Amino acid sequence: KAGSGMLNGDNAQGARATYAAMDHACDLAREAGIGAVGITRSSHFGPAGAYTLRAAQRGMLALATCNSDSFVRLHDGAERFHGTNPLSIACPAPGNPWLLDMATSAVPYNRVELYRSTGTTLPDGVASDSKGGDTTDPHVADMLAPLGGDFGFKGAGLGGVAELFSAVMTGMKLSPDIAPMGGPDFSTPRGMGAFVIALDPAAFAGAEIVQAGITRYLALLRASSAQPGTKVMAPGDREWAVAQSRRETGITLDPVTAASFAELARTLKIDPVV
């Protein structure tokens, strides 16, 4: 049907399927105003914002989401249930797009790995031990808490949104049924689903009016009064600034990553770039 489609990821790397699905969603949106594409037989999703950014660069407002293997407890839960189940929405805007890219867990799992590497204590309320109790020790953390702290039912609900789109609408596996990304089985297809949507502003208020709206919105937002010592930012502003800084000054590696690169360099018999 016009405006909808399904893409078979052929059990390959998930980014390949998701980029293709978003490109197809954009093509559908040019014809029907909206393009929604479900992805089947996919694998590791990667950064959700990469796919909505792709659509925004084509002039589309877009959404991308995927569920993943269980690593996040429910609100008041004591076992892993949802994956980190990211959601991303992007809208074209002057300069860089308005770009939201978030896990529905309190923090992404790579934050726990980073804190383990640097010996940093986790914030309160973001991770749990194997029995579901709160912990600030990254070495004890066995699961993540849902986004929202004491109001974690909101994060758990958003995690469910990813399940509805990615698994229920595509006929793929729910988070508790997906094999862990870290193995030990790397040969059995994981059977993951994902979902992308593209909206063509020309089919709604019109491209010029939409651009005027997002321009006005961002101007008001960035001019909004900030608390002392802080700066009000739109989704994506911090990331664009960090990206520019890293282009100019490089990226600081944590100890575990630095050691892994050094080991890779030794294996390949090349000099590591410092």
C-alpha positions, 0 to 999 in steps of 0.5 A: 500500500502507498505509504507503508512497507516492510524490509527483510534485513536478511539477518545482516548487520542492522544498520544496513537494513535501517538505512535502506528502510529509511531511504525507502520511507523517504521515497514513500513519503514523497509520494504519499506524505508519509512513509512507514517501514517495518524491518524484519530479521535484523540485528544490532541497531546502532545509533537511532539518530543516524537514521533520522538524521539521514531523513532530515538531510532529505527534508523529512521529519522522521522517527526511528526505533528498535527493541533489543535484548533484555537489559532494563528492568520495569518500574518496580521490577526486579529482572531484566525485561525491555532492552534499552529500546532507543527512540529518535525523532529528527526535524530539518532545521536551519544549520543542524536538525532538531535531533532527539536520540535517547535510550528509554533506560535511565542511561545507555549501557555504554555509560556503565561500561565507561564508568567501569573503565574509569572507576567512576561511581554511577549516579543514584537510580540508574542501575540495579544489581542482579536482584533488582536493588539499586546500585551505584557500583558499575561492577555490580550493575546487572541491569539498568533502571527505566528512564524517570527515576521515581517516575520510571513507569514513564520510561518503561512505557516508552520502552513499550512503545519501541516494542509495539513498533519494532516487534508487535508491528513487524512480527519479530521477537519481543525483548525477552525473547532476543538472544543477548548481543554479547553472545555466547551464541553468535551464529543463531540469527537474533530475529530483531525488528525495527521501525522507521517513519518519514513525514514530508512537510510538503504534505502537511502545512508545507515545507516553508511553513514548517521551516518557519515554525521550527526556526521560530521554535528553536529561536524561542527555546535557545533564548529562554532564560537559563539557571545560573551557570547553565545554558538552554539547549535544543536536542542535538545542540550538545552533540553538535558542539562535542562533535566539532570539539572532537574534530578540532582536539581529538577524542579522549579514550577511556583506559579499556578502549585505549588498551583494546586499541593497543592490543588490536595494533599489536595483533595487526602489527601496526603503530597505534595512533596516539 
